[in-house]
Amino acid sequence: MFPPSAVAVYTEPPHGSPRNALRVTVGELEARGATVLVRASGGLSAEITTAAAADLTLEPGTRVWFCGQGHRGPDPQGGMISADCRSGSA
């Protein structure tokens, strides 16, 4: 699981490890000063800059890709996993 601040948003499929990218539909946008919390239908969230949100022209119903970035955490089968999906623009 990635914290919202570690999730990038893309309008095109991101390059990198596809296991870290998930196609979602934007459900809600919440302005938070210099950032916007992008809530997807289904409960996942990403926190991006207001500039990025404007560049992506996000609105409820928009289909985007969420991609976890630079996270290391427990693997459900034991051990640790590293997740990174950093290329493209977000």
Phi and psi in degrees as GROMACS dihedral restraints (atoms count N, CA, C in turn):
[ dihedral_restraints ]
;  ai    aj    ak    al  type     phi  dphi    fc
    3     4     5     6     1  -109.0    20    10
    4     5     6     7     1   139.5    20    10
    6     7     8     9     1   -68.6    20    10
    7     8     9    10     1   151.6    20    10
    9    10    11    12     1   -52.7    20    10
   10    11    12    13     1   -32.0    20    10
   12    13    14    15     1   -71.5    20    10
   13    14    15    16     1   -12.8    20    10
   15    16    17    18     1  -105.3    20    10
   16    17    18    19     1    17.2    20    10
   18    19    20    21     1  -116.4    20    10
   19    20    21    22     1   123.0    20    10
   21    22    23    24     1   -91.9    20    10
   22    23    24    25     1   155.7    20    10
   24    25    26    27     1  -120.3    20    10
   25    26    27    28     1   131.4    20    10
   27    28    29    30     1  -129.5    20    10
   28    29    30    31     1   147.7    20    10
   30    31    32    33     1   -92.7    20    10
   31    32    33    34     1   -17.4    20    10
   33    34    35    36     1  -117.4    20    10
   34    35    36    37     1   155.3    20    10
   36    37    38    39     1   -55.5    20    10
   37    38    39    40     1   128.8    20    10
   39    40    41    42     1   -74.2    20    10
   40    41    42    43     1   156.3    20    10
   42    43    44    45     1   -87.2    20    10
   43    44    45    46     1   155.3    20    10
   45    46    47    48     1   119.5    20    10
   46    47    48    49     1  -154.1    20    10
   48    49    50    51     1   -75.6    20    10
   49    50    51    52     1   113.0    20    10
   51    52    53    54     1   -65.9    20    10
   52    53    54    55     1   -18.3    20    10
   54    55    56    57     1   -70.4    20    10
   55    56    57    58     1   -13.4    20    10
   57    58    59    60     1  -100.5    20    10
   58    59    60    61     1     3.2    20    10
   60    61    62    63     1  -112.9    20    10
   61    62    63    64     1   140.9    20    10
   63    64    65    66     1  -138.5    20    10
   64    65    66    67     1   129.4    20    10
   66    67    68    69     1   -79.4    20    10
   67    68    69    70     1   127.1    20    10
   69    70    71    72     1  -137.5    20    10
   70    71    72    73     1   166.2    20    10
   72    73    74    75     1  -110.8    20    10
   73    74    75    76     1   128.9    20    10
   75    76    77    78     1   -65.4    20    10
   76    77    78    79     1   126.7    20    10
   78    79    80    81     1  -101.6    20    10
   79    80    81    82     1   -36.8    20    10
   81    82    83    84     1  -156.6    20    10
   82    83    84    85     1   147.3    20    10
   84    85    86    87     1  -120.8    20    10
   85    86    87    88     1   131.6    20    10
   87    88    89    90     1  -125.7    20    10
   88    89    90    91     1   111.4    20    10
   90    91    92    93     1   -68.8    20    10
   91    92    93    94     1   134.6    20    10
   93    94    95    96     1  -135.1    20    10
   94    95    96    97     1    60.4    20    10
   96    97    98    99     1    72.9    20    10
   97    98    99   100     1  -113.9    20    10
   99   100   101   102     1   -82.7    20    10
  100   101   102   103     1    -3.4    20    10
  102   103   104   105     1  -127.8    20    10
  103   104   105   106     1   166.4    20    10
  105   106   107   108     1  -129.2    20    10
  106   107   108   109     1   129.9    20    10
  108   109   110   111     1   -88.1    20    10
  109   110   111   112     1   118.9    20    10
  111   112   113   114     1   -99.8    20    10
  112   113   114   115     1   111.0    20    10
  114   115   116   117     1   -99.5    20    10
  115   116   117   118     1   125.6    20    10
  117   118   119   120     1   -89.6    20    10
  118   119   120   121     1   152.0    20    10
  120   121   122   123     1   -58.7    20    10
  121   122   123   124     1   128.9    20    10
  123   124   125   126     1   107.4    20    10
  124   125   126   127     1    -6.6    20    10
  126   127   128   129     1   103.2    20    10
  127   128   129   130     1   -12.7    20    10
  129   130   131   132     1   -76.0    20    10
  130   131   132   133     1   152.0    20    10
  132   133   134   135     1  -137.9    20    10
  133   134   135   136     1   154.1    20    10
  135   136   137   138     1  -135.1    20    10
  136   137   138   139     1   143.6    20    10
  138   139   140   141     1  -114.4    20    10
  139   140   141   142     1   115.8    20    10
  141   142   143   144     1  -126.9    20    10
  142   143   144   145     1   167.0    20    10
  144   145   146   147     1   -70.7    20    10
  145   146   147   148     1   157.8    20    10
  147   148   149   150     1   -63.6    20    10
  148   149   150   151     1   -34.4    20    10
  150   151   152   153     1   -63.7    20    10
  151   152   153   154     1   -43.6    20    10
  153   154   155   156     1   -63.7    20    10
  154   155   156   157     1   -41.6    20    10
  156   157   158   159     1   -61.8    20    10
  157   158   159   160     1   -40.6    20    10
  159   160   161   162     1   -67.6    20    10
  160   161   162   163     1   -43.0    20    10
  162   163   164   165     1   -61.2    20    10
  163   164   165   166     1   -36.3    20    10
  165   166   167   168     1   -83.1    20    10
  166   167   168   169     1    -7.1    20    10
  168   169   170   171     1    46.8    20    10
  169   170   171   172     1    53.6    20    10
  171   172   173   174     1   -76.7    20    10
  172   173   174   175     1   143.8    20    10
  174   175   176   177     1  -157.3    20    10
  175   176   177   178     1   158.8    20    10
  177   178   179   180     1   -53.4    20    10
  178   179   180   181     1   134.6    20    10
  180   181   182   183     1    99.2    20    10
  181   182   183   184     1   -16.4    20    10
  183   184   185   186     1   -66.5    20    10
  184   185   186   187     1   135.1    20    10
  186   187   188   189     1   -90.8    20    10
  187   188   189   190     1   127.0    20    10
  189   190   191   192     1  -138.9    20    10
  190   191   192   193     1   174.1    20    10
  192   193   194   195     1  -108.8    20    10
  193   194   195   196     1   130.8    20    10
  195   196   197   198     1   -98.7    20    10
  196   197   198   199     1   136.4    20    10
  198   199   200   201     1  -136.6    20    10
  199   200   201   202     1   120.8    20    10
  201   202   203   204     1   -71.7    20    10
  202   203   204   205     1   140.1    20    10
  204   205   206   207     1  -125.6    20    10
  205   206   207   208     1   130.7    20    10
  207   208   209   210     1    51.3    20    10
  208   209   210   211     1    46.4    20    10
  210   211   212   213     1  -115.3    20    10
  211   212   213   214     1   142.0    20    10
  213   214   215   216     1  -129.6    20    10
  214   215   216   217     1   128.4    20    10
  216   217   218   219     1  -159.0    20    10
  217   218   219   220     1  -175.5    20    10
  219   220   221   222     1   -69.5    20    10
  220   221   222   223     1   140.5    20    10
  222   223   224   225     1   -86.9    20    10
  223   224   225   226     1   135.4    20    10
  225   226   227   228     1   -57.1    20    10
  226   227   228   229     1   -21.8    20    10
  228   229   230   231     1   -97.2    20    10
  229   230   231   232     1    14.4    20    10
  231   232   233   234     1    96.8    20    10
  232   233   234   235     1   158.9    20    10
  234   235   236   237     1    82.7    20    10
  235   236   237   238     1  -162.6    20    10
  237   238   239   240     1  -126.9    20    10
  238   239   240   241     1   152.0    20    10
  240   241   242   243     1  -125.0    20    10
  241   242   243   244     1   151.9    20    10
  243   244   245   246     1  -114.0    20    10
  244   245   246   247     1   137.8    20    10
  246   247   248   249     1  -128.8    20    10
  247   248   249   250     1   130.8    20    10
  249   250   251   252     1  -153.5    20    10
  250   251   252   253     1   137.6    20    10
  252   253   254   255     1  -148.7    20    10
  253   254   255   256     1    58.8    20    10
  255   256   257   258     1  -106.6    20    10
  256   257   258   259     1    82.9    20    10
  258   259   260   261     1  -161.9    20    10
  259   260   261   262     1   157.8    20    10
  261   262   263   264     1   106.1    20    10
  262   263   264   265     1  -148.8    20    10
  264   265   266   267     1  -135.8    20    10
  265   266   267   268     1   124.5    20    10
